[in-house]
Each structure stands twice: as structure tokens, then as C-alpha cells.
Amino acid sequence: MFEIELSPEEFKLFQDYIYHKVGISLSAQKTSLIKGRLNKRLRELNLNSFREYYDYLVDETSGDELTFFISAISTNVTSFFRESAQWRWLEGYLEELKALKQHSKKLRIWSAGCSSGEEPYTILMFLLSQLDDFHEWDIKILATDISTKVLKHAIAGEYAAKNVEQLPKAMVHNSFEKVRNGEQTSYVIRPFLKEKVLFRTYNLITDPFFFKNEFDMIFCRNVMIYFDDKNRHDLVERFASLLPKGAPLLLGSSESLTTHKAKLKLLGSSIYKKI
């Protein structure tokens, strides 16, 4: 099938647009990726050039096409209990947090770039397994993502059987309701956990930081790999401003803050502590 070519000039249009819109930095090495992933979309829209698609993307007002474009140029790969070393570290840190919060029993956590919900629900499953008095705690998780598409999945909280098969059976029983639809089996997060998560569309680069209170921990994993140095620096500064002393910022294993950790100390496994 005939493939539509992407010129350097057209690539520059997408490069500038997506940077100013959501902060994603596209290097010239991504030219082939964009051409390959978007050719089918151009055919679906009956467009003859990437310039026509650019005009369509910019003029489309619902935001649906921007969501599609972001999904096409990024990789939404996630799972329950990703970054296993971080969860082992959190077991020890939670003991400190329980002592600190023994009177208020209040936890506020931000999952920034929550994708289809595995991360915030993992946090809740972890807390449920670690806190004997879980139901006595006031726990709220803010889960944000720029994509309305993945947030719909996250809000539904329904996952295929293959997505939960690696979890302990007791954890699956305690955290999910089993649903059968013909020959298909899926697992839905139990309401008492789902109600503790507030899902919101949020742009980490362009939306204002409207937060009034600090978070006890912030997860932002495998998000900043798409940002340039300036946007990473600015975002980390804002994250640090929302953490009390000693609280962690947890990144993806492929991310590091070697040049942006003035207020943060590396503890290991892409875990940083506010100092």
C-alpha cells in the first residue's frame, strides 16, 4: 500500500505544535515513527498529505484528535505493581508514615500520568495489604493524565484476566470483582477502592498548579522521558514544592534527575526524597 511521505518541514510543524501544546519534545529521529504510526490515520480521514493532517489536528476543537496524536507518538505501557524495587522500599517507608500519621490517619497521593489506572489502583492495593486498619484511614489519590481515552478506561477500572494473573490470589479477591461476559472474564476494581481515586484530565506542562495542600508522595513514572531539559526542571521544581520534607517522588526506572535535584535526594531505584 502506498505510504504518504513526511517532509522535514511537515515534521517541524508537528514538532513545534506538540511541544507548545503538551511539552513533548520530538527529536528528528522520531520522523519514521510518526510517519509509520500516522499513515493509517491519514487514510482513515481521506487526507493526502501530512500537511493536511496537521491542519486537521490544529483545527479540531474537541481534543479527541490531540489525544489520538499523543497516543500515536508515545507508548502507554503499564501494569500492576510496576517497578518492584520501589514497592519493596515503600514497605519500609510506610512504617515511618504510619507513625507520622498515627493521629490524623490521612494520606494524600498524586499519580501523575496515571494512564489506564493500574498505578493508582496498585497504590490502593498496596495500602490495603499493608495497613491492618485500612478502613480507618482517610485516603485520597489524585490520578491525572492528559489523555481522556486512557482516563475512561481508568475510571471504569475493568481489566482483562491476563492483567491480574500475576497478582496474589488473595489480593485479587480483596481488590476486584470477577465479571463474566460470555466466555470472557474480566476483573473490576471494588467500589470501596475506586471511590478513593479522583481522576482528572491534566496537562503537567501547561495547566496551572492549583493544589492547596501537600502530597504525602507523588508518582510520576515514565512521563518525563518525553520532555526536554527545561520542562523536566520546571516540573520537578513544582513537584518538590508540593512535598513535605522527607516525602518521596517516585519516577520510572529509565528516568533520572541528575541535573535537577537541588531539593531532592536520590535514595535508589529512581526514588527521590524531599530534603
Sequence and secondary structure as in RCSB ss.txt:
>XXXX:A:sequence
MFEIELSPEEFKLFQDYIYHKVGISLSAQKTSLIKGRLNKRLRELNLNSFREYYDYLVDETSGDELTFFISAIST
NVTSFFRESAQWRWLEGYLEELKALKQHSKKLRIWSAGCSSGEEPYTILMFLLSQLDDFHEWDIKILATDISTKV
LKHAIAGEYAAKNVEQLPKAMVHNSFEKVRNGEQTSYVIRPFLKEKVLFRTYNLITDPFFFKNEFDMIFCRNVMI
YFDDKNRHDLVERFASLLPKGAPLLLGSSESLTTHKAKLKLLGSSIYKKI
>XXXX:A:secstr
       HHHHHHHHHHHHHHH B   GGGHHHHHHHHHHHHHHTT SSHHHHHHHHHH  SSHHHHHHHHHHS 
    TT SHHHHHHHHHHHHHHHHHTTTT EEEEEEET TTTHHHHHHHHHHHHH TTGGGSEEEEEEEES HHH
HHHHHHTEEEHHHHTTS HHHHHHHEEEEEETTEEEEEE HHHHTTEEEEE  TTTS     S  SEEEE SSGG
GB HHHHHHHHHHHHHTS TT EEEE TT   TTS TTEEEEETTEEEE 
